[in-house]
Amino acid sequence: MEEILARAPYFVIIFIRLEAFMLFVPFFDNSNFSAIPIQSGFAFMISLLLFPTISTTSWVIPNNLLSYMFMMASEIMVGILIGLVLVILLFALQLAGRMLGFQMAFSMANVVDVTFGSDTNIISVFMVMVGAMIFITLGGDHSLLYALKQSFTALPPGSLTVTQPFLNELSRLVEHAFVVGFKLSAPAVIILLCIDLTLGLIGKTAAKMQIFFVGLPLKIAFGLFSFALILGFIAEVWAKDIPGIPTFIMRLFYLGRG
């Protein structure tokens, strides 16, 4: 019993980091999986599985309650950062979907994206769902669990420090997400822009022709056709970042280690 009580503060620290991750990561932070007891129970189960495999010999647990509360707050920030890495990677798919849907005139028909909890076009929702399936198929969930375990080695509890190299690394990830988003949408967007140009020329030469009624279904048809053609390209380009998630998280935490 005394051994359990002595180890309890260490377990709570692990649970707090995982709980913050569960509350922030897109797969769990949505209306279909928003019950706090379910999220907490899932985090508790993973904490039980990881606790025997994590070395806590180098951890310094404060003796007073106030310092321990500050350490818990720091662990919440660490859990949110791990979830933020996944959010930024999924943002590349959402950005590509928004750009493509806008060119296809799907911005007028918004649906609720349960992954991000916001209104967006159907193409964006579909791309994020495809990304989630690719993520799980390629073992991204295993990589994420490995990164969670290794995060306690790379960044022991209470050692998070926001440094300039840490912020630079995080900003590079955001920049990379924008670049990937533009790459994914570029082929289809270029095709649709050429169609817009063609329709504009037709409108100038045939002024009485109702370009809007002709162009809208044409853009949707060509947009869906081009989207189907580049779907494999989207999966290939975005999937390259999945195996590197643990490496990036470790590098980020080593830069933020005080």
N, C-alpha and C positions, 0 to 999 in steps of 0.2 A: 504493500500500500504506500509506504514511504517512497519507494522507487517510482511509482506511478505519479505521485504528487510532485516529486522532484523533476520528472520529465515533462509534466504538463505544460509549463511555460514554453518549452521548445516546440511542443506540438501545436500550441495555440498560434505561435508565430508562423509556422508552416501553413496552418489552416487560414490565417488572415490573408497571406499572400495569394493563396489559391482562390479564396472567396472573392477577393478583389478582381482577380483575373476572370472568374466566372461571371461576375456582375457586369464586366465591361466588354468581354469578347462578343462579337456580333452573333455567333451561333446561339448564345444563351440569352442575350439582352434583347429580346423581342416579345411581342404580345403572346406568342404561342408557348413561350417558355419563361414567363416572367414571375412565376411563383417563387418567392424568396426561399421557402422551405425546400423546394426541389433543387434550386441552385446550391443552397447551403449543404443539403444532403449529399449532392454530387461532389462538392468540394471536400466534404468530410471523408467520403469514401476514398478519394484520391489521396488525401492527406494520410490516411491510415496505410495506404499502399506504399507511399513514398517515404514515410517517416523512418522505417527500419533501414532504408538505403541511403539516408542522408547523414553525413558526419557532422555532429554538432559540438565536437570537442573544442573547436576554436571560437565558438560563439560566446559572447559576453552578454549575459542576461542581467539587466539592472535589478537591483534589490528593492528600490522604491517604486511605488505605483505610477508616479508621474512620469518617470523616465521610461518605464515599460509602456505607458500609453503613447509616448512619443515614438518609441520603436515600432509599435503597432501601426501608427500613422505612416511611418516610413515604409512599412511593408505593404500598406494599401497602395502607396504610390508605385512601388515596384510591380505589384500585380497589375495595376492599370497600364504601366509601360509595356509589359509583355503583351497584354491585349491590344495595345495601341499599334504594335508592330503588325499584327494580323489585320487590324482595321485599315491601316494604310495600304497594305497589299491588296485588300479587297476593294479599296477605293479606286485603284487603277481600273478594275473591271467596271465599277459603277460609272466612272468618268467616261470610259469608252462607250458604254451603253447609252449614256445621256447624249453624247455627241452624235452617235449614230441615230438614236431615236428622234433627236431634234431635226436632223436632216430628212428623216422619213415622215415628218409631220406627226409623230406620235406624242409630241409634247402636249398636245391637246387632250390626250387620253391618258391621264395619270392613274396609277394604281399604288397601293400601299406596299412599300418594300419592308417586309417584316425583319429583314436582316439589319437594316439601319434605322428602322422606325420612322421613315419619312415617305412622302409622296414622290414618285418618280415614274418614268415611262416604262412600258412593258419590256423593252429590249434590255434596259438596265437591270431590271429584276431577273430576267432570264439569264443574263451573263453572270450575275452574282450567284445564282443558283447553280449554274454550270461550274463556276469556280469552286463552290463549296463541295460539289461532287468530285471534282478533280483533286481538290485538297485531300479529301478522305481516301480516294482511290490510290493516290501516290504515297499514302502513309504520312500525310501532314499532321494528323492527330498524334501519331507516335513521335514525330519530330518535336511537336509542341510539348508533349509530356516529358520528353528528354530534356528540352530546353528549360522547363519548369524545375526539374530536378537539378540540373547543372547550375541554374541561377543561384542556388543557395551556396554553391562553391565560388562562383564568379563574384557574387555580391552578397556577403554574409549580412544577416539582419543588423540594421542600424548603421550601415556603412555607405548608404546612398548619398552622393554629393553631386550636385548639378554643376558640371564644369563646362568650359567652352568647347573642348573636344567632344564632350558628350552631346551637347546641343548641335554641333556641326554634323556629327554622325546621324543624328535624328533628322536633321534637315536634308541630308543627302538621301535618306530613305524616302522622304516626301517628294523630293525632286525626281527620284527614280520612279516613283509611282505615277507622277505626271507624264514622264517620258514613255513609260509602258502603256499608259492609257491612250496617249496620242498615237503610238505605234499600232495598237490594236484596232483603233477606229479609222486610221488613215486610209487604207485601201477602199473600204466601203464609202467613206465620206468623199473621197476624190471622185468615185464613180457617180455619186449622187450630185456632186457639184457640176460635173459634166452634163448631167441630165438637166439641171437647172439652167445651165448656159444654153443648151439646145432648145429648151422650152422658151427661154427668153428671146432667142433669135426667131423662133416660130411665131411668137406673139407679136414681134415687130413686123414680120412679113404678112401675117394673117391677123389683122387687128380685130376682126369680128369673131375669131375663134375663142371659145371659152377655155383658156389655158388652165385655169384653176381646176375645173372639173376633169379635164384630160390629164393634167400633170399630177394631181394628187394620187390617184390609183396607180399611175405609172411609176411614181417615185416609191410608193410602198412595195410594188411588185419587184422593181429592180433592187430596192433596199433589202428585202427579204432574200432575194436570190444571191446578192453579193454577200450578205451576212452568212448564208449557208455555206458559200464557197470559202470564206475565211475563218470558219468556226474551228477548223483544225489548226490554223495558224494562231488563233487566239489561245487555244489550249496549250500549244507548244511554247509560245513566248512567255505566257504568264506562269506556266508550270515550272519554268527554270528557276524561279525564285523560291519554290517550296523547300527543296533540300537545304537551302542556305539560311533558313529561319533560325535554327539553333546557333549557327556560327555568328550571325549578325547580333542576336541577343547577347551572346557571350561577349562579343567585342564591345557592344554598347555598355554592358555592365562593368567591364574592366575599365572603361574610360570614366565611368561614373562612380568608381570605387574610391571612397575617401581614405 
